[in-house]
Amino acid sequence: MFRLIKWLFYLAILAFIALVGYAYIGPFFGADFSPPSNEIRQEIILETG
């Protein structure tokens, strides 16, 4: 049982390192993490009374 937990711990660490690496290296390979920059306007009607 301890062996399984140890391997899952190692796998979680490797997954975290891979995620951080992808976040830093991804833009060099064409991954775009920036949000879309479109202006959105929506009319809001406030009810008073």
Z-matrix of the N, CA and C atoms (Angstrom, degrees):
N
C 1 1.455
C 2 1.528 1 110.60
N 3 1.347 2 115.62 1 -42.64
C 4 1.459 3 119.09 2 178.79
C 5 1.523 4 111.15 3 -63.25
N 6 1.330 5 115.71 4 -34.03
C 7 1.458 6 120.55 5 178.96
C 8 1.529 7 111.19 6 -62.52
N 9 1.318 8 116.61 7 -42.23
C 10 1.467 9 121.49 8 179.00
C 11 1.525 10 110.72 9 -64.37
N 12 1.305 11 117.11 10 -43.51
C 13 1.464 12 120.90 11 -179.99
C 14 1.528 13 110.10 12 -65.14
N 15 1.321 14 116.63 13 -38.32
C 16 1.462 15 120.82 14 178.91
C 17 1.525 16 110.58 15 -64.22
N 18 1.324 17 117.66 16 -44.04
C 19 1.460 18 121.07 17 178.92
C 20 1.519 19 111.39 18 -66.84
N 21 1.315 20 117.90 19 -38.04
C 22 1.463 21 120.18 20 176.62
C 23 1.523 22 111.02 21 -65.75
N 24 1.322 23 116.83 22 -37.44
C 25 1.463 24 120.92 23 176.12
C 26 1.524 25 110.60 24 -62.97
N 27 1.324 26 117.14 25 -46.36
C 28 1.464 27 120.76 26 177.64
C 29 1.523 28 111.13 27 -61.79
N 30 1.305 29 117.15 28 -40.82
C 31 1.460 30 121.13 29 179.05
C 32 1.524 31 111.36 30 -64.42
N 33 1.317 32 117.05 31 -39.21
C 34 1.461 33 120.81 32 178.09
C 35 1.523 34 110.93 33 -65.38
N 36 1.324 35 116.93 34 -40.02
C 37 1.462 36 120.22 35 177.85
C 38 1.529 37 110.86 36 -64.80
N 39 1.318 38 116.58 37 -43.78
C 40 1.468 39 119.96 38 178.45
C 41 1.522 40 111.40 39 -64.50
N 42 1.321 41 118.05 40 -38.36
C 43 1.464 42 121.30 41 177.96
C 44 1.522 43 110.34 42 -64.87
N 45 1.326 44 117.83 43 -40.12
C 46 1.464 45 121.43 44 178.01
C 47 1.524 46 110.88 45 -64.32
N 48 1.314 47 117.01 46 -43.89
C 49 1.462 48 120.88 47 178.81
C 50 1.533 49 110.46 48 -63.75
N 51 1.323 50 116.96 49 -40.14
C 52 1.461 51 120.63 50 178.43
C 53 1.528 52 111.13 51 -65.26
N 54 1.316 53 117.24 52 -39.75
C 55 1.463 54 120.79 53 179.34
C 56 1.524 55 110.97 54 -65.62
N 57 1.316 56 117.00 55 -44.41
C 58 1.465 57 120.51 56 178.38
C 59 1.536 58 109.94 57 -65.04
N 60 1.306 59 116.90 58 -41.34
C 61 1.459 60 120.16 59 177.48
C 62 1.516 61 112.28 60 -62.40
N 63 1.309 62 117.17 61 -41.16
C 64 1.458 63 120.57 62 178.29
C 65 1.521 64 111.12 63 -65.61
N 66 1.335 65 117.11 64 -36.36
C 67 1.459 66 120.45 65 179.15
C 68 1.526 67 110.95 66 -64.49
N 69 1.315 68 117.67 67 -36.50
C 70 1.458 69 121.02 68 -179.25
C 71 1.527 70 112.92 69 -85.18
N 72 1.322 71 117.44 70 -37.80
C 73 1.462 72 120.91 71 -174.28
C 74 1.533 73 112.03 72 -94.77
N 75 1.323 74 117.63 73 -19.29
C 76 1.457 75 121.88 74 -177.03
C 77 1.515 76 115.68 75 -53.27
N 78 1.350 77 119.52 76 -44.55
C 79 1.468 78 118.94 77 -179.72
C 80 1.528 79 114.17 78 -61.13
N 81 1.333 80 118.22 79 -25.31
C 82 1.463 81 120.05 80 176.74
C 83 1.521 82 111.85 81 -70.44
N 84 1.335 83 116.85 82 -22.32
C 85 1.458 84 121.30 83 -179.56
C 86 1.520 85 112.90 84 -103.32
N 87 1.334 86 117.64 85 10.84
C 88 1.456 87 120.90 86 174.43
C 89 1.514 88 115.18 87 100.22
N 90 1.311 89 119.49 88 2.99
C 91 1.461 90 121.12 89 177.06
C 92 1.525 91 108.45 90 -79.38
N 93 1.319 92 116.73 91 126.74
C 94 1.461 93 121.33 92 -178.39
C 95 1.516 94 108.83 93 -110.13
N 96 1.325 95 116.37 94 114.88
C 97 1.462 96 121.05 95 -177.09
C 98 1.517 97 112.86 96 -99.32
N 99 1.319 98 118.09 97 1.57
C 100 1.465 99 120.07 98 -177.89
C 101 1.533 100 110.07 99 -76.73
N 102 1.327 101 116.78 100 144.66
C 103 1.468 102 119.49 101 179.16
C 104 1.530 103 110.41 102 -72.81
N 105 1.332 104 117.10 103 155.84
C 106 1.463 105 118.88 104 177.23
C 107 1.532 106 110.31 105 -64.01
N 108 1.320 107 116.02 106 140.44
C 109 1.463 108 120.06 107 -175.28
C 110 1.525 109 111.57 108 -109.48
N 111 1.321 110 116.73 109 55.36
C 112 1.455 111 121.72 110 176.72
C 113 1.521 112 108.77 111 -101.31
N 114 1.340 113 114.83 112 136.28
C 115 1.456 114 119.07 113 177.83
C 116 1.523 115 108.66 114 -82.11
N 117 1.308 116 116.29 115 130.71
C 118 1.460 117 121.49 116 -179.80
C 119 1.514 118 108.01 117 -118.85
N 120 1.329 119 116.28 118 124.44
C 121 1.461 120 121.10 119 177.25
C 122 1.516 121 108.12 120 -116.58
N 123 1.319 122 115.32 121 134.64
C 124 1.450 123 121.12 122 -179.42
C 125 1.521 124 108.41 123 -138.17
N 126 1.324 125 114.89 124 130.17
C 127 1.467 126 120.03 125 -178.77
C 128 1.530 127 109.26 126 -75.43
N 129 1.336 128 114.44 127 134.38
C 130 1.453 129 120.79 128 178.57
C 131 1.509 130 108.61 129 -119.31
N 132 1.319 131 117.19 130 124.83
C 133 1.467 132 122.14 131 179.03
C 134 1.524 133 107.60 132 -104.89
N 135 1.333 134 115.62 133 119.30
C 136 1.445 135 121.49 134 179.75
C 137 1.523 136 109.25 135 -94.93
N 138 1.306 137 116.24 136 128.70
C 139 1.458 138 120.21 137 178.07
C 140 1.517 139 109.10 138 -91.37
N 141 1.332 140 116.68 139 122.74
C 142 1.459 141 121.26 140 177.69
C 143 1.508 142 108.99 141 -110.90
N 144 1.278 143 115.63 142 146.64
C 145 1.457 144 115.36 143 176.35
C 146 1.441 145 115.91 144 149.14
